[in-house]
Amino acid sequence: MSGPCGGVRFTVRRRSEAMRDAVDFLAERYGLDPAGRSALAAVPVRWRRGGRTSTFLAPRDGSPGRITVTLPRGSRGRWHVYRRVRAGLVTPRSGIEMDLHLLARLVLVHELTHAIQHGTCGGPRRRYSEVETTRNEIEFLLRARPEAHARLVPVKAPVHESIERSRLVFRPLVRLLDWLLDRGTTSARARRSPAGRGPRRALAG
């Protein structure tokens, strides 16, 4: 794990500790065997200060891929997560301020989750999902810093999305009701029709 890391020093030892904590968390969460854990820990990480966001470069030709962790130049930074309804929680609009030690671990949890999704640990590839990465970050924060986790806020689906989901849930019931009503209407019409009433009885006379 080499690369420039200027500003307030985030030493090689601190980088190694952050990597170890993130790998330990994910190895437990996904039940990785020793080989899978070693493969995850071996993903190359480039550290840099300032610049663009952190990324995971997907593996090619059997390579383990590569992670770039970008940390702010100061001693503290703001953590943001994707706004995903299925994740349940989201950071406030301004983010959550925290020290670099915790921020680095959360970034690693996010990017290493992408590595797991791409099959870096030897298991089957998982569906690419920012919901999964976000949930893992939130769970790690809960274990590592409960007081910071308490600052997360619930995320709700937009009104139009909630309406559409309600339609999807109730659509089978609506179809069943329509079918029953249509069947009842058809039966009533059959009873009122001459064929439905059967032959008339002959009048006595």
Stockholm file with secondary structure:
# STOCKHOLM 1.0

chainA/1-205         MSGPCGGVRFTVRRRSEAMRDAVDFLAERYGLDPAGRSALAAVPVRWRRGGRTSTFLAPRDGSPGRITVTLPRGSRGRWHVYRRVRAGLVTPRSGIEMDLHLLARLVLVHELTHAIQHGTCGGPRRRYSEVETTRNEIEFLLRARPEAHARLVPVKAPVHESIERSRLVFRPLVRLLDWLLDRGTTSARARRSPAGRGPRRALAG
#=GR chainA/1-205 SS CCSCCTTTTCCHHHHHHHHHHHHHHHHHHHTCCHHHHHHHHTSCEEEEESSSCCEEECCCTTCCCEEEEEECSSSEEEECCCCCGGGCEECCTTCEEEEHHHHHHHHHHHHHHHHHHTTTTSSCCCCCCHHHHHHHHHHHHHHHCHHHHTTCEECCCCHHHHHHHHHHHHHHHHHHHHHHHHHHHHHHHHHHSHHHHCCCCCCCC
#=GC SS_cons         CCSCCTTTTCCHHHHHHHHHHHHHHHHHHHTCCHHHHHHHHTSCEEEEESSSCCEEECCCTTCCCEEEEEECSSSEEEECCCCCGGGCEECCTTCEEEEHHHHHHHHHHHHHHHHHHTTTTSSCCCCCCHHHHHHHHHHHHHHHCHHHHTTCEECCCCHHHHHHHHHHHHHHHHHHHHHHHHHHHHHHHHHHSHHHHCCCCCCCC
//
